[in-house]
């Protein structure tokens, strides 16, 4: 399984490079945003194909098979495969089996569950999927039963919602600092 783990780590590195750069990074500074987005989509599609091959051969690889770090990469790739909801649903189904066996992280299930719901134009359940308002604050996309959200989040090993939204707001501010400074926003606007 060492070869699989090494390949998954390569997949994770390029996935995160694309996912954390909403705008073309210096290496791709000549790319218009549309070309950069097309490049990212091609990376996500190639990663998805590699993961599907592993699923076909081994099933969902959990902690016992490849360790926690490598197992998390399977969900990460599915998370960014928004153009193929059937792939996301396949991972979600197989991930749930492993979560029930304590062979995968419950939080990974919550993140992907919400992503599939949002991609299916339905309400999310764990408030993991967000958008940002004009001030750069993270706000949950369509959310079912907001009253009990923190209880659900804790059950699936997620931090309380306010803490999560503030973390995402800070990260969003740092990643887009020049943009916000030009608009007169000098620090992230956090929830109190």
Secondary structure, DSSP 8 states (H G I E B T S, - for coil): -HHHHHHHHHHHHHHHHHHT-SS--GGGTTS-HHHHHHHHHHHHHHHHHHHHHHHHHH-S--HHHHHHHHHHHHHHHHHT-TT-HHHHHHHHHHHHHHHHTTSS-HHHHHHHHHHHHHHTT--BSS---EEE-TT--EEESSBS-GGGHHHHHHHTT---HHHHHHHHHHHHHHHTHHHHHHTT--S-----
